[in-house]
């Protein structure tokens, strides 16, 4: 049972971490773009 739980945890982290990183970078990029476009006007 522990081997299966360990495998499932590893596989979840394998796809969850890149998706979380992509979401964080996207939010950061949108905030930077919004700040730049708002400051020029």
C-alpha positions in Angstrom: 0.0 0.0 0.0 2.8 2.4 0.8 4.4 1.9 -2.6 1.1 2.8 -4.3 0.6 5.9 -2.2 4.2 7.0 -2.8 3.7 6.5 -6.6 0.5 8.4 -6.6 2.0 11.3 -4.7 4.9 11.4 -7.0 2.7 11.3 -10.1 0.5 14.1 -8.7 3.5 16.3 -8.0 4.9 15.6 -11.5 1.9 17.3 -13.2 0.8 19.6 -10.4 4.0 21.5 -10.0 4.5 22.6 -13.6 0.8 23.6 -13.8 1.1 25.6 -10.6 4.3 27.3 -11.9 2.6 28.1 -15.2 -0.4 29.7 -13.3 2.0 31.8 -11.1 4.0 33.0 -14.0 0.9 33.9 -16.0 -0.6 35.9 -13.0 2.8 37.7 -12.6 3.0 38.5 -16.3 -0.6 39.9 -16.4 0.1 42.1 -13.3 3.3 43.5 -15.0 1.5 44.2 -18.3 -1.5 45.8 -16.5 0.9 48.0 -14.5 2.8 49.1 -17.6 -0.3 49.9 -19.6 -2.0 51.7 -16.7 1.1 53.9 -16.1 1.3 55.2 -19.6 -2.1 56.7 -19.9 
